[in-house]
Amino acid sequence: MWWLLPAIAVAAAWFFAILLGFVPPPNTKVLIKIRNAQLHVARGQLRVQPREFITDILQQAKIPNGFVAITHYNRVAFSRNIPNDIRQRLRNVLLNTP
């Protein structure tokens, strides 16, 4: 039973890291990583047109690092260094592009 407390602590830490935007959710179908202001699709596929729009948005906002994750339920999760107004623009591009 002594192992239960550290296991709960690790699970809680992992949950809060996801909730606060330090790491992407584990159930993502599309994972977009931004490193040194360069876009890289780490998981899933992203069409050319949304990729260009996202690249333009991130370059205009001067965001050097972070991630954008789309889950199976079309929920979008962002890293904590992406501002809210940029998040909404990215959400519009990702969820409204065919």
TALINJO-V640437 format. One line per field, one symbol per residue. phi: phi as a letter, one per 20 degrees, with the letter a starting at -180 (. if undefined). burial: + if it has 9 or more other ideal C-beta (glycine too) atoms within 8 Angstrom, else -. Layout:
phi = ???
burial = ???
//
This chain:
phi = .ffffffffffffffffffenecfffdeeccdddclmdeceebnccffffffffffffffeleebqbccdefeleddcffeeffffgfffgfffedef
burial = -------------+--++--+--+---+-+++++--+-+-+--+-+---++-+++-++--+-+--++++++----++++--+---++-+++-++--+-
//
